[in-house]
């Protein structure tokens, strides 16, 4: 434990709060070991049972984890400190390619002057989804091979994923997730007190052998990104989807499948969905990446039981997603000018990904990114590579935000990268890799 921090408090709640505050302030870092219960009790003058209760509260909140005789440590992804907040400080003047954001200039919600169609106001007791959104969603999902019989609408992709998970899982359940994978999802699992079971990915998606191993370890759910996987840019190929579907079909009664299609419209590759491979499933399609992050709306399709539970919990909370947002989403999805802009964005992102990967390959640097907004670059030492890159004016996202057990890497967001910047960026990355490799010897 860092010398500058000491646990304080006299009751279980105050002791737990003291540790949480240290985690939030950075005095306790991921992986730091908390002192033994008896040591803390003796220092504070309280019963060891009080400290044990405080540590239990911290485990339940997803802040720490206990590994038997190895003691209690701050989780690699403590729920009290989202991994997105554990990244680097981008100095003024540096080109920030760490955000994961789409190019604002290519977002229809900012470029259009569309107005929501007039109509009678929505009041309590009306259906949670507008007829227009239901009709549009069913047509679009059917075209992509996703069963559209049962639908819900949620406030974005992560909200839909959370509602699907909580519809079936309990704290302590194991969830198979991509490694490296979406930082916010890993934060969510920690907050829900669900245990992440890492499944490695390659360009074609989750590895079949890793998923089989996870299923053998008793996972209750699998969350998979169909395309534009964050951070690697992986996308399910037809062959990989068939192999994973066959594997899941053998566990259809006890595994929840959740698919994240957050980059629909700008992914740059076709969809190969797993929807329906298991008895309980949810397919979540967000509008945020293609049309604007402030359009907090996602369509959730799934089996009847899952969708009913999601809708039931929505009724007890927000009630429904605003029909104003629903109407705006349908208007954008149906507008010719918005569609042209989304297609332009898809072509631009694909071209930039290809150009950057080719430039890196010319310099002997391996990079991944078949789809979406990001390119993933394995590095020998994250700290050295990221720091060296920053020193040349480029900011990348540290791979530690996304990794559980996979080797080091960094993520480059290519959304607003200009063609003229590609060669200078590739030069800087190659030099950072050379320095990192030399220091790792």
Number of C-alpha atoms within 10 A of each C-alpha: 14 11 6 7 12 14 17 15 17 14 16 21 16 14 23 23 18 17 25 23 16 15 22 17 11 12 18 21 21 19 16 17 19 19 15 13 19 15 12 21 18 11 11 17 11 16 16 17 13 18 25 17 17 23 24 17 18 24 22 19 18 26 26 29 20 16 8 7 6 8 13 20 21 24 22 22 30 28 27 19 23 19 19 17 10 16 15 16 9 16 13 8 8 14 16 20 20 20 16 20 17 25 19 16 12 22 20 22 21 13 14 13 8 14 10 16 9 8 6 5 7 13 7 8 7 9 11 19 19 17 12 13 20 20 12 14 21 19 13 13 17 12 11 13 14 20 17 20 13 17 24 23 30 26 20 23 26 18 17 26 22 16 21 26 26 16 19 18 17 13 15 14 17 22 26 25 28 31 24 27 25 19 19 16 19 27 22 20 24 27 20 21 20 22 18 22 24 22 27 21 23 17 18 19 25 26 17 18 13 17 24 14 15 21 21 9 12 15 21 21 26 24 21 25 26 28 32 28 32 25 31 33 25 26 30 27 19 13 11 17 21 16 14 20 19 14 18 24 15 12 15 17 11 16 24 26 27 27 24 24 24 26 25 24 20 25 27 23 18 16 19 19 24 24 21 20 21 23 20 23 29 30 32 27 24 26 25 24 22 28 28 18 17 12 19 19 23 26 26 30 27 28 20 16 15 26 23 16 16 25 20 13 16 18 12 9 8 11 14 20 19 19 17 14 15 25 20 19 24 18 18 21 19 12 14 11 14 22 17 12 19 21 17 14 24 24 15 20 26 22 14 21 28 16 15 23 22 18 20 21 14 12 14 11 18 15 23 20 27 24 27 33 31 30 27 24 22 19 24 19 20 21 18 18 26 25 18 20 22 21 14 17 17 23 26 25 24 23 26 23 26 28 23 21 13 16 15 18 26 26 29 27 25 26 24 19 20 10 11 8 10 20 15 13 20 20 16 20 24 22 17 24 25 16 16 21 15 11 11 10 6
